[in-house]
Amino acid sequence: MGYVKLRIRELAQQKGWTLKEVAERSGVNYNTLKSYVQRDVLNTVDLSAVYKIARTFEVTIEELMELVE
């Protein structure tokens, strides 16, 4: 089992978006998004939410996720 880190904050900063804007643009609940950003690593994620976030940033899921050993 691996852990992942989502690059949400980094990608949002590149676009000049707040986390609230990312939530609105992606359709992902703000609290879910915020919990993904606040944790250093995640061992479980909602893949449909991750897919929506990746689409919002126009990146692949692989580009959004960083594997943490």
CYANA upper distance limits for C-alpha pairs under 8 A (distance plus 0.5 A):
  1 MET  CA     43 ASN  CA      8.39
  2 GLY  CA     43 ASN  CA      7.22
  2 GLY  CA     67 LEU  CA      7.67
  2 GLY  CA     68 VAL  CA      7.49
  2 GLY  CA     69 GLU  CA      7.22
  3 TYR  CA     41 VAL  CA      6.49
  3 TYR  CA     42 LEU  CA      6.00
  3 TYR  CA     43 ASN  CA      5.33
  3 TYR  CA     67 LEU  CA      6.57
  3 TYR  CA     68 VAL  CA      5.78
  3 TYR  CA     69 GLU  CA      7.23
  4 VAL  CA     41 VAL  CA      5.99
  4 VAL  CA     42 LEU  CA      5.81
  4 VAL  CA     43 ASN  CA      7.02
  4 VAL  CA     65 MET  CA      6.66
  4 VAL  CA     66 GLU  CA      5.96
  4 VAL  CA     67 LEU  CA      5.06
  4 VAL  CA     68 VAL  CA      5.86
  5 LYS  CA     40 ASP  CA      6.94
  5 LYS  CA     41 VAL  CA      5.40
  5 LYS  CA     42 LEU  CA      6.68
  5 LYS  CA     65 MET  CA      6.24
  5 LYS  CA     66 GLU  CA      5.51
  5 LYS  CA     67 LEU  CA      6.86
  5 LYS  CA     68 VAL  CA      7.22
  6 LEU  CA     36 TYR  CA      7.43
  6 LEU  CA     37 VAL  CA      7.55
  6 LEU  CA     41 VAL  CA      8.47
  6 LEU  CA     64 LEU  CA      6.22
  6 LEU  CA     65 MET  CA      5.18
  6 LEU  CA     66 GLU  CA      6.63
  7 ARG  CA     11 LEU  CA      6.69
  7 ARG  CA     37 VAL  CA      8.44
  7 ARG  CA     64 LEU  CA      5.92
  7 ARG  CA     65 MET  CA      6.74
  7 ARG  CA     66 GLU  CA      7.61
  8 ILE  CA     12 ALA  CA      6.46
  8 ILE  CA     37 VAL  CA      6.98
  8 ILE  CA     64 LEU  CA      7.64
  9 ARG  CA     13 GLN  CA      6.64
  9 ARG  CA     19 LEU  CA      7.94
  9 ARG  CA     37 VAL  CA      7.08
 10 GLU  CA     14 GLN  CA      6.90
 11 LEU  CA     15 LYS  CA      6.93
 11 LEU  CA     57 PHE  CA      7.57
 12 ALA  CA     16 GLY  CA      6.49
 12 ALA  CA     17 TRP  CA      5.49
 12 ALA  CA     18 THR  CA      6.98
 12 ALA  CA     19 LEU  CA      7.53
 12 ALA  CA     22 VAL  CA      7.59
 12 ALA  CA     57 PHE  CA      8.46
 13 GLN  CA     17 TRP  CA      6.53
 13 GLN  CA     18 THR  CA      8.03
 17 TRP  CA     21 GLU  CA      6.33
 17 TRP  CA     22 VAL  CA      7.09
 18 THR  CA     22 VAL  CA      6.90
 19 LEU  CA     23 ALA  CA      6.70
 19 LEU  CA     30 TYR  CA      7.99
 19 LEU  CA     33 LEU  CA      8.00
 19 LEU  CA     34 LYS  CA      7.71
 20 LYS  CA     24 GLU  CA      6.72
 20 LYS  CA     30 TYR  CA      6.76
 21 GLU  CA     25 ARG  CA      6.49
 22 VAL  CA     26 SER  CA      6.42
 22 VAL  CA     53 ILE  CA      8.10
 22 VAL  CA     56 THR  CA      8.01
 23 ALA  CA     27 GLY  CA      6.18
 23 ALA  CA     28 VAL  CA      5.56
 23 ALA  CA     29 ASN  CA      6.52
 23 ALA  CA     30 TYR  CA      5.66
 23 ALA  CA     33 LEU  CA      7.14
 24 GLU  CA     28 VAL  CA      7.52
 24 GLU  CA     29 ASN  CA      8.49
 24 GLU  CA     30 TYR  CA      8.27
 25 ARG  CA     56 THR  CA      7.05
 26 SER  CA     52 LYS  CA      5.99
 26 SER  CA     53 ILE  CA      6.05
 26 SER  CA     55 ARG  CA      8.13
 26 SER  CA     56 THR  CA      5.98
 27 GLY  CA     52 LYS  CA      7.77
 28 VAL  CA     32 THR  CA      7.49
 28 VAL  CA     33 LEU  CA      7.14
 28 VAL  CA     49 ALA  CA      6.47
 28 VAL  CA     52 LYS  CA      7.67
 28 VAL  CA     53 ILE  CA      7.90
 29 ASN  CA     33 LEU  CA      6.82
 30 TYR  CA     34 LYS  CA      6.46
 31 ASN  CA     35 SER  CA      6.56
 32 THR  CA     36 TYR  CA      6.89
 33 LEU  CA     37 VAL  CA      6.92
 34 LYS  CA     38 GLN  CA      6.59
 35 SER  CA     39 ARG  CA      6.80
 36 TYR  CA     42 LEU  CA      7.86
 41 VAL  CA     68 VAL  CA      7.78
 45 VAL  CA     49 ALA  CA      8.40
 45 VAL  CA     50 VAL  CA      7.84
 46 ASP  CA     50 VAL  CA      6.84
 47 LEU  CA     51 TYR  CA      6.50
 48 SER  CA     52 LYS  CA      6.78
 49 ALA  CA     53 ILE  CA      6.70
 50 VAL  CA     54 ALA  CA      6.62
 50 VAL  CA     61 ILE  CA      7.52
 51 TYR  CA     55 ARG  CA      6.68
 51 TYR  CA     61 ILE  CA      6.83
 52 LYS  CA     56 THR  CA      6.68
 53 ILE  CA     57 PHE  CA      6.97
 54 ALA  CA     58 GLU  CA      6.49
 54 ALA  CA     59 VAL  CA      5.73
 54 ALA  CA     60 THR  CA      6.30
 54 ALA  CA     61 ILE  CA      6.10
 54 ALA  CA     64 LEU  CA      6.60
 55 ARG  CA     59 VAL  CA      6.68
 55 ARG  CA     60 THR  CA      7.79
 59 VAL  CA     63 GLU  CA      6.44
 59 VAL  CA     64 LEU  CA      7.14
 60 THR  CA     64 LEU  CA      6.89
 61 ILE  CA     65 MET  CA      6.65
 62 GLU  CA     66 GLU  CA      7.91
